[in-house]
Amino acid sequence: METHHDVYKARLRTAEQAADLIQSGDTIVVGVNIAEPPAVLQAIAARVRAGDLKDIKVYSFNPQAHLASTLFSADVCDCVQPHAWFVSGAIRGLVKVGLVHYVPSYFHQVPRLLRENMKVDVVVTTVSCMDKAGCFSYGNAGYMFAAARYCRSLILEVNENMPRVFGDTFVHVSSAAALVE
């Protein structure tokens, strides 16, 4: 009988291998704030910069430094259409000159927007370590639960410092297409 740890090991990938799950034309939703997965974002951006990916749409609420320096960076704007549901300090200048598209919304409305109005291909986010039941925590009760439910591929970057919180914040190891440590 396959255990949660067996599934974990089978889905464990490098960030570069996980980034290979993304295809040109995909719509990617990124975890909010501390849930931005730095290694995965760097690997995806490396593929874009190498010319392996084009015409991807990236959505995030309150983008921080990792996203600003990778997929929301000015040097990839010819291949990435960045969208922010909130304008953070990290991207304010990019929004001002039109390199990041601001999508006005309220945080509580984002799950409904994802469910009813978007086709999400890939979700990339940071999660806590797996518990004995085979579950990870998104670390916040935001939109990741809805995004992960409707995506084709879920890429989780495991970080021992991500807090475990209660609510609609848990995802089972079997839902992940790839796990990156």
Number of C-alpha atoms within 10 A of each C-alpha: 4 6 10 18 14 12 14 18 12 12 18 19 18 16 23 17 16 25 22 13 16 21 15 14 14 19 22 23 25 24 28 23 19 20 23 22 25 19 19 27 22 19 19 23 24 18 16 23 16 9 11 15 20 19 16 20 19 22 25 24 24 18 26 20 16 20 26 18 18 21 26 28 18 14 14 20 17 12 19 26 19 25 21 21 18 19 23 17 13 17 22 16 13 19 17 12 9 10 21 25 18 19 14 10 13 10 13 11 11 19 16 13 14 20 14 9 9 13 15 22 21 23 26 26 25 31 32 22 20 21 13 9 11 17 19 24 25 30 24 23 15 20 25 26 18 17 28 23 16 17 18 15 21 24 28 30 27 21 16 12 12 18 16 18 15 12 11 15 20 22 20 14 22 13 14 18 19 25 24 21 16
